């Protein structure tokens, strides 16, 4: 396997890690008003937020690393993607910034209206990236109007095609399910019971959306590898739904994580060996070989990645272990 292919796989792994980890963060944020309600609504909302409080910002490191790796290893891919999807990506950045600020500011004043505004920012800042990332990567697989100079000519209306919208709805529904299962695993009391109920409700919706997206992807861009990965994703989601029904949150969370990871793998496997197909002319496609940096650059990146990536994984694993206990009302009272 040559270095450009190695780095394509590495970037796929980084994006997959981001979707698995940040995916449940987004799901938790979207479920905040659903799970935090009733007489003890504020206490329950604090339980929900505290469940991801120690890890949400660490999960975003995977996004920074994935984008940085694209910039260094495939500058043409980075330039075309983030210029062609400028408005959706800008919307994601605004949403993520608002979400991060909301986590920090909602507790600064003891005022219900103040907290309600920041809670709305958390929901918005979670739902927008959850939908837009699916929209963006579905368009990357489908292809864009990429000309001979590597410039994306597709407008915003072109990006809102039916396949991409199904991709966006799939990630949105899948992350809601993933987040609900995480909260069932990480909390106790009323929040846990509501999270289990939310997971049972979300599972059929996520399953239907995922089935539609994977079958459409397989029909237009599939291969034996993507078929196997799609079967894995659907099987894991069904297993997760069954485990939720039995109250086995730990195994259910592992299953939904596999479903998210396998879905991401389908996207990158369907894309390879291209990194950004052109709808204008296949000769204009950006491929792993044509978009890659020079071999010397990729060699330096390989040494840097081999040194620092294990340290990042070890540190994040340690942080999850330290904050592994369930969060309850007693912890926030």
C-alpha positions in Angstrom: 0.0 0.0 0.0 1.5 3.3 -1.1 1.6 6.4 1.2 -1.3 8.3 -0.5 -3.5 5.3 0.1 -2.3 4.9 3.7 -3.2 8.6 4.3 -6.6 8.2 2.7 -7.3 5.3 5.1 -5.9 7.4 8.0 -8.2 10.3 7.2 -11.1 7.9 6.9 -10.3 6.6 10.4 -10.0 10.1 11.8 -13.4 11.1 10.4 -14.9 7.8 11.6 -13.6 8.4 15.1 -15.1 11.9 15.0 -18.5 10.7 13.9 -18.6 7.9 16.6 -17.5 10.1 19.4 -19.0 13.5 18.5 -22.0 11.7 17.2 -23.3 10.8 20.6 -22.4 14.4 21.8 -24.7 15.7 19.1 -27.4 13.3 20.0 -27.2 14.3 23.7 -27.5 18.0 22.7 -30.5 17.4 20.5 -32.2 15.4 23.3 -31.7 18.0 26.0 -35.2 19.4 26.0 -36.8 16.0 25.6 -35.0 14.4 28.6 -34.9 17.4 30.8 -38.5 18.2 31.6 -41.0 18.2 34.5 -40.7 19.6 38.0 -37.0 18.8 38.2 -36.2 19.9 34.6 -33.2 22.0 35.5 -31.6 19.2 37.5 -32.2 16.7 34.8 -30.8 19.0 32.1 -27.7 19.4 34.2 -27.5 15.7 34.4 -27.7 15.4 30.6 -25.0 18.1 30.1 -22.7 16.8 32.8 -22.8 13.4 31.1 -20.8 14.8 28.2 -19.2 17.7 30.0 -15.8 16.1 30.6 -15.5 14.7 27.0 -17.3 16.8 24.4 -14.4 19.2 23.7 -11.9 16.4 23.6 -14.1 14.6 21.0 -13.8 17.7 18.7 -10.0 17.1 18.5 -10.8 14.3 16.0 -12.4 16.9 13.7 -9.4 19.2 14.0 -7.0 16.3 13.3 -9.0 15.0 10.4 -9.2 18.4 8.7 -5.5 19.0 9.4 -4.6 15.7 7.9 -6.6 16.5 4.8 -4.8 19.8 4.5 -1.4 18.3 4.8 -1.8 15.0 2.9 -4.3 16.0 0.2 -4.2 19.8 -0.2 -6.2 19.8 -3.5 -8.9 17.7 -1.8 -9.0 20.1 1.2 -9.1 23.2 -1.0 -11.9 21.9 -3.3 -14.0 20.5 -0.5 -13.9 23.4 1.9 -14.3 26.0 -0.8 -17.1 24.1 -2.6 -19.0 23.5 0.6 -18.2 26.9 2.1 -21.7 27.8 3.2 -22.5 24.4 4.9 -19.1 24.3 6.6 -19.5 27.9 7.8 -22.9 26.9 9.2 -21.3 24.0 11.0 -18.6 26.2 12.5 -21.1 28.8 13.7 -23.2 26.1 15.3 -20.2 24.5 17.0 -19.0 27.8 18.4 -22.5 28.7 19.7 -22.8 25.2 21.2 -19.4 25.5 23.0 -20.3 28.9 24.4 -23.7 27.7 25.5 -22.2 24.9 27.5 -20.1 27.4 29.4 -22.6 30.2 29.8 -25.9 28.6 30.6 -25.0 28.3 34.3 -23.6 31.8 34.7 -26.9 33.3 35.7 -29.7 31.8 37.9 -32.4 32.8 35.5 -34.7 30.3 33.6 -35.1 32.5 30.5 -31.3 32.9 30.3 -30.8 29.1 30.5 -33.6 28.5 28.0 -31.8 30.6 25.4 -28.5 28.8 25.8 -30.3 25.4 25.8 -31.8 26.4 22.4 -28.2 27.2 21.2 -27.1 23.7 22.4 -30.0 22.0 20.5 -29.2 24.1 17.3 -25.5 23.6 17.7 -26.0 19.9 17.9 -28.7 19.4 15.2 -27.0 21.5 12.5 -23.7 19.6 12.4 -25.4 16.3 12.7 -27.4 17.0 9.6 -24.9 19.0 7.6 -22.0 16.5 7.9 -24.3 13.8 6.4 -25.3 16.2 3.6 -21.6 17.1 2.9 -20.3 13.6 2.7 -23.2 12.3 0.7 -22.4 15.0 -1.8 -18.7 14.1 -1.7 -19.7 10.5 -2.6 -22.2 11.6 -5.3 -19.8 14.1 -6.8 -19.9 17.8 -7.5 -19.5 20.0 -10.5 -15.7 20.1 -10.4 -13.9 21.6 -13.4 -10.5 21.0 -14.8 -8.9 23.6 -12.5 -10.2 21.8 -9.4 -12.8 24.5 -8.7 -16.3 23.4 -7.5 -19.0 25.1 -9.5 -21.9 23.6 -7.7 -24.2 26.0 -5.8 -26.0 25.6 -2.6 -29.2 24.5 -4.4 -27.2 21.7 -6.2 -25.9 20.5 -2.8 -29.5 20.1 -1.6 -30.2 17.1 -3.9 -32.4 14.2 -2.7 -29.5 11.8 -2.1 -27.6 14.4 0.1 -30.8 15.2 2.0 -31.3 11.5 2.8 -27.6 11.4 3.9 -28.2 14.4 6.2 -31.4 12.8 7.7 -29.5 9.6 8.2 -26.7 11.1 10.3 -29.2 13.2 12.2 -31.4 10.2 13.2 -28.4 7.9 13.8 -26.8 10.4 16.1 -30.0 10.9 18.1 -30.2 7.2 18.7 -26.4 7.0 19.5 -26.8 9.9 22.0 -29.9 8.4 23.6 -28.1 5.1 24.2 -25.1 6.9 25.6 -27.3 8.7 28.1 -29.0 5.5 29.1 -25.5 4.1 29.8 -24.1 7.2 31.5 -27.0 8.4 33.7 -29.4 6.9 36.2 -32.9 7.7 37.5 -35.5 9.6 35.5 -33.0 10.7 32.8 -32.0 7.1 32.2 -35.6 5.9 31.9 -36.4 8.7 29.4 -33.2 8.0 27.5 -34.2 4.4 27.0 -37.6 5.4 25.9 -36.1 7.9 23.4 -33.8 5.2 22.1 -36.7 2.9 21.5 -38.5 5.6 19.6 -35.5 6.7 17.6 -34.4 3.2 16.6 -37.0 2.6 13.9 -36.5 6.1 12.4 -32.7 5.7 12.3 -33.1 2.2 10.9 -35.3 3.3 8.1 -33.1 6.3 7.2 -30.0 4.2 7.3 -31.4 1.5 5.2 -32.5 4.0 2.5 -29.2 5.8 2.5 -27.1 2.6 2.3 -29.2 1.0 -0.4 -29.1 4.2 -2.5 -25.3 4.3 -2.0 -24.9 0.7 -2.9 -27.0 1.1 -6.0 -25.1 4.0 -7.4 -21.6 3.6 -6.0 -21.5 0.2 -4.5 -19.0 -2.7 -4.5 -18.7 -6.0 -2.6 -16.8 -4.2 0.1 -19.5 -1.5 0.6 -22.2 -4.2 0.6 -20.4 -6.0 3.4 -19.9 -2.8 5.4 -23.6 -1.8 4.8 -24.7 -5.2 6.1 -22.5 -4.7 9.2 -24.0 -1.2 9.8 -27.6 -2.4 9.5 -26.9 -5.5 11.6 -25.3 -3.5 14.3 -28.2 -1.0 14.4 -30.7 -3.8 14.7 -28.6 -5.4 17.4 -28.4 -2.1 19.3 -32.2 -1.7 19.1 -32.7 -5.2 20.5 -30.2 -4.6 23.3 -31.9 -1.3 24.2 -35.2 -3.2 24.5 -33.5 -5.5 27.0 -31.9 -2.7 29.0 -28.4 -3.7 28.0 -27.0 -0.2 27.6 -23.3 -1.0 27.4 -23.6 -3.5 24.6 -26.2 -1.3 22.9 -23.8 1.6 22.9 -21.1 -0.6 21.4 -23.6 -1.7 18.7 -24.6 1.9 17.7 -21.0 2.9 17.7 -20.3 0.0 15.2 -23.3 1.2 13.1 -21.9 4.7 12.9 -18.4 3.5 12.2 -19.5 1.1 9.5 -21.7 3.8 7.8 -18.7 6.1 7.7 -16.6 3.2 6.3 -19.3 2.7 3.5 -18.9 6.4 2.5 -15.1 6.2 2.2 -15.1 2.8 0.6 -17.7 4.1 -2.0 -15.5 7.1 -2.6 -12.1 5.3 -3.2 -10.0 5.7 -5.3 -11.5 9.2 -5.8 -11.5 11.8 -3.1 -13.9 14.1 -4.9 -15.6 12.9 -8.1 -16.6 15.4 -10.8 -20.1 15.4 -12.3 -18.8 17.4 -15.3 -16.2 14.9 -16.6 -14.6 11.8 -15.0 -11.3 13.1 -16.2 -11.6 16.0 -13.7 -12.0 13.7 -10.7 -9.7 14.3 -7.8 -8.2 11.0 -6.9 -6.0 9.7 -4.1 -3.0 9.8 -6.4 -3.6 13.2 -8.1 -4.6 15.1 -4.9 -1.8 13.8 -2.7 1.1 15.8 -1.4 4.7 15.0 -2.4 6.1 11.7 -1.1 8.6 13.6 1.1 5.7 15.5 2.8 3.7 12.3 3.3 6.8 10.6 4.8 7.3 13.3 7.4 3.5 13.2 8.2 3.7 9.5 8.7 6.4 9.8 11.3 4.6 12.6 13.1 1.3 10.7 13.0 2.9 7.5 14.3 4.4 9.4 17.2 1.5 11.6 18.3 -1.7 9.8 17.4 -1.2 7.0 19.9 -0.6 9.6 22.6 -3.9 11.3 21.8 -5.8 8.0 21.8 -4.3 7.0 25.1 -5.0 10.4 26.7 -8.6 10.4 25.6 -9.1 6.7 26.6 -7.8 7.7 30.1 -10.2 10.6 30.3 -13.2 8.3 29.5 -12.0 5.9 32.2 -11.7 8.6 34.8 -15.2 9.9 34.1 -16.8 6.5 33.6 -19.3 6.8 36.5 -23.0 7.3 36.0 -24.3 10.9 36.5 -27.3 11.3 38.7 -29.3 14.2 40.3 -27.3 13.7 43.4 -24.2 14.8 41.6 -25.6 18.1 40.4 -27.7 19.1 43.4 
